[in-house]
């Protein structure tokens, strides 16, 4: 496993991060335990969840965090980097504290290693938000904190305020990012934020870590979306085609498949390695429903890519 620093936390975090959104619902608790055990057995220690996860499933609210909390009782708590997210019910200190208290109860722990704001409210000054988070960190509720789905102007605003007022700032940003770039239509729509050239330059210049969701591009590199057609019995997801079905991405897919063949790796491993070999700390959240998928994702951790390799895979047209 490859590890990198998350500022403010007390240990190195695995650059492959296990996404736990469906734990306790579509992925029953017994299988979720197997996946976390397998992940830990490969050296993985960074889990990603959120207060809101599985709330879209009838009776599913809190199941992800609760499942993780039960599993944490089977291991040494200090060995696991737990990240959860809040601020889904209003950007104010009282709401964030309420959600965080519920998350801590579900996770059966008195602190989380990394706390994310899951959304942004541009009408609320970044400095005011940092004040709340610094107070909660001082109280020991979390070791460090970051933002998810914050756009670049707000990242800059928060960083400048933290510097000017000698406060702890966001230690990392969680956005959508994979070797396959989302289409411009998708990037402009909705509340999710995806990596672009300006944001990449910001992270390269500042060294702020990125924790990437959608790191596998919804399975774009797994075989269903090959130009010659999907394997028998597999049907491409129209949503993934809408997100990633561009000539550039198909060229990247072809390059990934060719490169993977020369290294004896899977295309998915190469796509994940593209993220975690960047010139700044980068982490890839992976969704895995089976033990084999966990093993495949963790296999990306020791694949070293040079700057030349990265450029050859990130084809531009």
SVG drawing of the C-alpha trace seen along z (x, -y; Angstrom):
<svg xmlns="http://www.w3.org/2000/svg" viewBox="-38 -39 47 52">
<polyline fill="none" stroke="black" stroke-width="0.4" points="0.0,0.0 1.1,-3.6 0.6,-6.2 0.6,-10.0 0.1,-12.8 -3.2,-14.4 -2.2,-17.6 -3.5,-17.6 -4.1,-13.9 -1.9,-11.8 -0.9,-9.1 -0.3,-8.5 -3.4,-7.6 -3.6,-5.0 -3.8,-6.7 -6.5,-4.1 -9.6,-5.0 -12.5,-2.6 -15.8,-4.2 -18.5,-3.0 -21.7,-4.7 -23.6,-1.5 -22.5,0.3 -25.5,1.6 -27.9,1.3 -27.1,2.7 -23.9,4.1 -25.1,5.9 -23.1,5.7 -21.5,9.1 -20.1,8.3 -19.1,4.8 -17.1,6.3 -15.4,8.7 -14.6,5.7 -13.1,3.7 -11.2,6.7 -9.8,7.3 -8.9,3.6 -7.1,3.6 -5.3,6.8 -3.9,5.0 -2.6,2.2 -5.6,-0.2 -6.6,-2.3 -8.6,-5.2 -12.4,-4.9 -14.8,-7.4 -18.4,-7.9 -20.9,-10.7 -23.8,-11.6 -26.2,-11.5 -25.1,-8.2 -27.8,-5.8 -30.4,-8.3 -31.9,-7.9 -32.8,-4.3 -35.9,-3.7 -34.6,-3.0 -31.0,-3.5 -30.2,-6.8 -27.1,-6.3 -26.5,-2.7 -23.1,-3.4 -21.7,-5.1 -23.3,-2.6 -21.8,0.3 -18.4,-1.2 -18.8,-1.9 -19.5,1.8 -16.5,2.8 -14.3,0.4 -14.9,2.4 -13.2,5.3 -9.9,3.5 -7.6,1.0 -9.3,-2.4 -6.0,-4.3 -5.0,-2.2 -7.9,-3.5 -8.3,-6.9 -12.1,-7.6 -13.4,-10.4 -17.0,-11.5 -18.9,-14.4 -21.6,-16.8 -23.1,-20.3 -25.9,-18.8 -28.7,-20.4 -27.6,-24.1 -24.3,-25.9 -24.3,-27.0 -22.4,-26.0 -25.4,-24.6 -26.4,-22.3 -22.9,-21.1 -22.5,-20.3 -25.8,-18.4 -24.8,-16.3 -21.3,-15.7 -22.7,-14.5 -25.0,-12.0 -22.1,-10.8 -19.9,-10.3 -22.7,-8.3 -23.2,-6.1 -19.4,-5.6 -19.1,-4.7 -16.1,-6.9 -15.4,-10.2 -13.6,-11.7 -13.2,-11.4 -9.8,-11.7 -11.0,-13.9 -14.2,-15.9 -15.5,-17.2 -18.0,-19.9 -20.0,-18.1 -21.2,-21.2 -20.7,-25.0 -22.8,-28.1 -21.0,-30.9 -23.2,-33.4 -21.4,-32.5 -17.9,-34.0 -15.2,-31.3 -13.6,-32.9 -16.8,-32.4 -16.9,-28.8 -13.2,-28.3 -14.0,-29.8 -16.6,-27.1 -14.3,-24.3 -11.3,-25.6 -13.4,-25.7 -14.7,-22.1 -11.1,-20.9 -9.9,-22.5 -12.6,-20.6 -11.2,-17.3 -14.2,-16.4 -12.0,-15.8 -8.3,-15.8 -8.4,-17.7 -10.9,-19.0 -11.5,-19.8 -14.1,-20.7 -16.0,-18.7 -17.5,-20.2 -16.0,-23.7 -15.1,-25.6 -11.7,-27.2 -12.5,-30.8 -13.8,-29.6 -10.7,-27.5 -8.6,-30.5 -10.8,-32.6 -10.5,-30.1 -6.7,-29.6 -6.1,-33.4 -8.3,-33.9 -6.6,-31.1 -3.2,-32.6 -4.1,-36.1 -5.7,-35.1 -3.3,-32.3 -6.1,-29.7 -6.1,-26.2 -7.4,-26.0 -8.8,-23.2 -6.3,-20.4 -7.6,-18.8 -10.3,-19.1 -12.6,-16.3 -13.9,-16.6 -14.7,-14.4 -11.6,-13.4 -10.5,-10.5 -8.3,-10.0 -11.6,-10.2 -12.8,-13.8 -16.5,-14.5 -18.1,-16.2 -18.5,-20.0 -22.2,-19.7 -21.9,-17.5 -19.1,-19.7 -21.3,-22.8 -24.5,-21.1 -25.4,-20.2 -23.6,-20.8 -20.8,-18.3 -17.4,-19.8 -14.9,-18.1 -11.2,-18.6 -10.3,-21.1 -7.0,-22.6 -7.2,-25.7 -8.0,-23.6 -5.2,-21.1 -2.7,-24.0 -3.9,-25.3 -3.2,-22.0 0.1,-21.5 1.3,-25.0 0.0,-24.8 0.5,-21.1 -3.0,-20.9 -4.1,-17.2 -7.0,-16.0 -9.2,-13.1 -11.0,-12.1 -14.5,-10.7 -15.6,-9.0 -12.0,-8.0 -12.9,-5.0 -15.2,-7.1 -18.1,-4.8 -16.4,-1.8 -15.4,-3.4 -12.1,-1.6 -13.5,1.8 -14.5,3.2 -18.0,2.2 -17.1,-0.9 -14.5,0.4 -14.9,-1.0 -15.4,2.5 -18.4,3.0 -19.2,4.4 -18.4,8.0 -21.3,10.4 -24.0,10.0 -22.8,6.6 -24.7,3.5 -23.2,0.0 -24.8,-2.5 -26.2,-5.4 -25.3,-7.8 -21.7,-6.8 -21.8,-7.4 -23.2,-10.8 -20.5,-11.6 -17.5,-10.2 -18.4,-9.2 -16.1,-11.5 -13.4,-10.8 -10.7,-12.0 -11.8,-9.6 -12.0,-6.7 -8.4,-7.6 -7.4,-7.5 -9.1,-4.2 -7.2,-2.7 -4.0,-4.1 -4.7,-2.7 -5.5,0.8 -2.3,0.8 -0.2,-0.4 -1.9,2.1 -0.9,4.9 2.7,3.9 2.8,3.9 0.6,6.9 -2.0,4.8 -5.7,4.2 -6.9,1.0 -8.6,0.0 -5.3,0.2 -3.6,-2.0 -6.4,-4.6 -6.2,-4.7 -2.4,-4.9 -2.7,-7.9 -4.3,-9.8 -2.0,-8.7 1.2,-9.4 0.5,-13.1 3.0,-15.9 0.9,-16.6 -0.7,-14.3 -3.7,-12.6 -6.1,-9.9 -8.6,-7.8 -11.9,-6.8 -12.9,-3.4 -16.3,-1.8 -16.0,2.0 -18.8,4.4 -16.7,7.6 -13.5,8.8 -11.9,9.2 -12.7,5.5 -11.0,4.4 -7.9,6.5 -7.8,5.1 -8.1,1.5 -5.4,2.0 -3.2,3.4 -2.9,-0.1 -1.0,-1.3 2.5,0.0 2.3,-1.0 4.8,-3.8 4.1,-6.1 6.6,-8.7 5.7,-12.2 6.0,-10.8 3.6,-8.0 1.1,-10.5 1.3,-12.7 0.9,-9.7 -2.2,-8.6 -3.9,-12.0 -4.5,-12.4 -5.8,-15.7 -7.3,-16.4"/>
</svg>
